[in-house]
């Protein structure tokens, strides 16, 4: 699944890069050389990252677990789902009744004018993952409604500051998650990080569960910042 993800990501990036290069008049030769370098480097880096994260801890080895990815430490619901489907198809023991029910539900949802893919993602991902996605979609909906009132074009909406800021949030969160995950693989770093716990401090300040309310307030503040950036007037690019 990691190889398929890398290939799909590189294919999408390549098409976007070539389109962008065509629009700005880039030289195809050097652009393709840069794409080759980017594809090779990204494949190596991502492959090594997956290999490092898949390294089991001593406790996992004692339990007979030889792959960390897919466990509670690095849960991978999307990859697990696809692996289950592929193994079921190859071994001819897939429970097709549920698959067919999902197919007909997706067709019904599409006929209702709703994106079936978004609905399906929200159906099998945990609520802790889908709730922030819903919050971001709600903010995007408010921004789009405001932009329609101003009769802005689709091109202006695509390169709006809100979209760029949201893209940075996604990239920053992914990079931070990978860095933390790699640090947790190192036993010495993992043991030291496990000792860092500021929950008692916040509990003494705000009471039991008060730090959770503080987290919600910070999340609402980030949503407020995202909305304000989204409605910010875009500077014209010559």
C-alpha positions as CSV (number, residue, x, y, z in Angstrom):
1,X,0.0,0.0,0.0
2,X,2.9,2.3,0.7
3,X,4.3,1.8,-2.8
4,X,0.9,2.4,-4.4
5,X,0.5,5.6,-2.3
6,X,4.0,6.8,-3.4
7,X,3.2,6.1,-7.1
8,X,-0.1,7.9,-7.0
9,X,1.3,10.9,-5.2
10,X,4.2,11.2,-7.7
11,X,1.8,10.8,-10.6
12,X,-0.4,13.6,-9.2
13,X,2.5,15.8,-8.5
14,X,4.0,15.3,-11.9
15,X,0.8,16.2,-13.7
16,X,0.4,19.3,-11.6
17,X,4.1,20.3,-12.1
18,X,3.9,19.9,-15.8
19,X,0.7,22.0,-16.0
20,X,2.2,24.7,-13.8
21,X,5.4,24.7,-15.8
22,X,3.4,25.1,-19.1
23,X,1.5,28.1,-17.6
24,X,4.7,29.9,-16.6
25,X,6.7,28.9,-19.6
26,X,9.2,26.6,-17.9
27,X,11.7,24.6,-20.0
28,X,10.4,21.0,-20.3
29,X,13.9,19.5,-20.4
30,X,15.0,20.8,-17.0
31,X,11.6,20.4,-15.6
32,X,11.6,16.7,-16.4
33,X,15.1,16.4,-14.9
34,X,13.8,18.0,-11.7
35,X,10.8,15.6,-11.7
36,X,13.1,12.6,-12.0
37,X,15.2,13.8,-9.1
38,X,12.1,14.5,-7.0
39,X,10.5,11.1,-7.7
40,X,13.7,9.2,-6.8
41,X,14.5,11.3,-3.7
42,X,10.9,11.1,-2.4
43,X,10.6,7.4,-3.0
44,X,13.8,6.8,-1.1
45,X,12.8,9.1,1.8
46,X,9.3,7.7,2.1
47,X,10.5,4.2,1.8
48,X,13.0,4.7,4.6
49,X,10.4,6.4,6.7
50,X,8.0,3.6,6.3
51,X,10.8,1.1,7.1
52,X,11.7,2.9,10.3
53,X,8.2,3.3,11.5
54,X,7.5,-0.4,10.8
55,X,10.3,-1.4,13.2
56,X,8.6,-3.1,16.2
57,X,9.6,-2.4,19.8
58,X,11.0,-5.0,22.1
59,X,7.6,-5.4,23.7
60,X,6.0,-6.1,20.3
61,X,8.6,-8.7,19.4
62,X,7.9,-10.5,22.7
63,X,4.2,-10.6,21.7
64,X,5.0,-12.0,18.3
65,X,4.4,-8.7,16.5
66,X,6.9,-8.0,13.8
67,X,5.4,-4.9,12.1
68,X,4.5,-1.8,14.0
69,X,2.4,-0.2,11.3
70,X,-1.2,-1.4,11.7
71,X,-0.9,-1.8,15.5
72,X,-2.3,0.6,18.1
73,X,0.9,2.5,18.0
74,X,0.6,3.4,14.3
75,X,-2.9,2.6,13.4
76,X,-3.6,2.6,9.6
77,X,-7.3,2.2,9.0
78,X,-7.2,3.0,5.3
79,X,-4.3,0.7,4.6
80,X,-5.9,-2.0,6.8
81,X,-9.2,-1.7,4.9
82,X,-7.5,-2.0,1.5
83,X,-5.3,-4.9,2.6
84,X,-8.5,-6.7,3.9
85,X,-10.2,-6.2,0.5
86,X,-7.2,-7.4,-1.5
87,X,-6.5,-10.4,0.7
88,X,-10.2,-11.3,0.5
89,X,-10.3,-11.1,-3.3
90,X,-7.1,-13.1,-3.8
91,X,-8.2,-15.8,-1.3
92,X,-11.8,-15.9,-2.6
93,X,-13.3,-15.5,0.9
94,X,-14.4,-11.9,0.8
95,X,-17.8,-11.2,2.2
96,X,-19.3,-9.8,-0.9
97,X,-22.7,-9.0,0.6
98,X,-21.3,-6.1,2.5
99,X,-19.4,-4.9,-0.5
100,X,-22.5,-5.0,-2.7
101,X,-24.6,-3.2,0.0
102,X,-21.9,-0.5,0.1
103,X,-22.0,-0.2,-3.7
104,X,-25.8,0.3,-3.8
105,X,-25.6,2.8,-0.9
106,X,-23.0,4.8,-2.7
107,X,-25.2,4.8,-5.9
108,X,-28.1,6.1,-3.8
109,X,-26.0,8.8,-2.2
110,X,-24.7,9.9,-5.6
111,X,-28.3,10.1,-6.9
112,X,-29.1,12.3,-3.9
113,X,-26.3,14.7,-5.1
114,X,-23.9,13.9,-2.3
115,X,-20.2,12.9,-2.8
116,X,-20.2,9.2,-2.0
117,X,-16.4,9.1,-1.5
118,X,-16.6,11.7,1.3
119,X,-19.4,9.8,2.9
120,X,-17.5,6.6,2.7
121,X,-14.4,8.1,4.2
122,X,-16.4,9.4,7.1
123,X,-18.1,6.0,7.6
124,X,-14.9,4.0,8.3
125,X,-12.6,6.5,9.8
126,X,-12.8,7.2,13.6
127,X,-14.7,10.2,14.9
128,X,-11.5,11.8,16.2
129,X,-10.4,12.0,12.5
130,X,-13.6,12.9,10.8
131,X,-14.7,15.6,13.2
132,X,-11.8,18.0,12.4
133,X,-12.4,17.2,8.7
134,X,-16.1,18.2,9.2
135,X,-15.0,21.4,11.0
136,X,-12.7,22.3,8.1
137,X,-15.4,21.6,5.6
138,X,-17.9,23.8,7.5
139,X,-15.5,26.7,7.5
140,X,-14.8,26.1,3.8
141,X,-18.6,26.2,3.2
142,X,-18.9,29.5,5.0
143,X,-16.1,31.0,3.1
144,X,-17.5,29.8,-0.2
145,X,-20.9,31.2,0.6
146,X,-19.3,34.5,1.4
147,X,-17.3,34.5,-1.8
148,X,-20.4,33.7,-3.9
149,X,-22.0,36.8,-2.5
150,X,-19.0,38.7,-3.9
151,X,-19.3,36.8,-7.2
152,X,-15.6,35.7,-7.2
153,X,-14.4,33.4,-10.0
154,X,-13.4,29.8,-9.4
155,X,-9.8,30.7,-10.3
156,X,-9.6,33.3,-7.5
157,X,-11.1,30.8,-5.0
158,X,-8.5,28.1,-5.9
159,X,-5.5,30.3,-5.0
160,X,-7.2,32.1,-2.2
161,X,-5.2,32.7,1.1
162,X,-7.5,30.3,3.0
163,X,-6.7,27.4,0.7
164,X,-3.0,28.0,0.9
165,X,-3.2,28.3,4.7
166,X,-5.2,25.1,4.9
167,X,-2.7,23.3,2.7
168,X,0.0,24.4,5.1
169,X,-1.9,23.1,8.0
170,X,-2.2,19.7,6.3
171,X,1.5,19.6,5.3
172,X,2.7,20.9,8.7
173,X,0.6,18.3,10.6
174,X,1.9,15.5,8.4
175,X,5.5,16.5,8.8
176,X,5.2,17.0,12.6
177,X,3.5,13.6,12.9
178,X,6.2,11.9,10.9
179,X,9.0,13.6,13.0
180,X,7.3,12.6,16.3
181,X,6.8,9.0,15.1
182,X,10.4,8.7,14.1
183,X,11.6,10.1,17.4
184,X,9.3,7.6,19.2
185,X,11.1,4.7,17.4
186,X,14.4,5.6,19.2
187,X,14.2,3.9,22.6
188,X,16.1,6.6,24.5
189,X,14.0,9.4,23.1
190,X,10.8,7.5,23.6
191,X,11.6,6.8,27.2
192,X,12.4,10.5,27.9
193,X,9.3,11.8,26.0
194,X,7.1,9.4,28.0
195,X,8.2,11.2,31.2
196,X,7.0,14.5,29.8
197,X,3.4,15.1,31.1
198,X,1.9,18.5,31.7
199,X,-1.5,17.1,32.4
200,X,-1.1,17.4,36.2
201,X,-0.2,21.1,35.8
202,X,-3.3,21.8,33.7
203,X,-5.4,19.7,36.1
204,X,-4.3,21.8,39.0
205,X,-5.1,25.0,37.1
206,X,-8.4,24.1,35.5
207,X,-9.6,21.0,37.4
208,X,-10.3,17.5,36.1
209,X,-10.8,17.7,32.4
210,X,-10.2,21.4,32.3
211,X,-7.2,21.0,30.0
212,X,-9.6,19.3,27.5
213,X,-11.7,22.4,27.5
214,X,-8.6,24.4,26.9
215,X,-7.8,22.2,23.9
216,X,-11.3,22.8,22.5
217,X,-10.8,26.6,22.9
218,X,-7.5,26.4,21.0
219,X,-9.1,24.4,18.2
220,X,-11.9,27.0,18.0
221,X,-9.3,29.7,17.8
222,X,-7.5,28.0,15.0
223,X,-10.8,27.7,13.1
224,X,-11.5,31.4,13.7
225,X,-8.0,32.2,12.3
226,X,-8.6,29.9,9.3
227,X,-12.0,31.6,8.5
228,X,-10.5,35.1,8.8
229,X,-7.6,34.1,6.4
230,X,-10.1,32.6,4.1
231,X,-12.2,35.8,3.7
232,X,-9.1,37.9,3.5
233,X,-8.8,40.0,0.4
234,X,-6.4,38.4,-2.0
235,X,-3.5,40.4,-3.4
236,X,-3.4,40.6,-7.1
237,X,-0.6,38.7,-8.9
238,X,0.8,40.4,-12.0
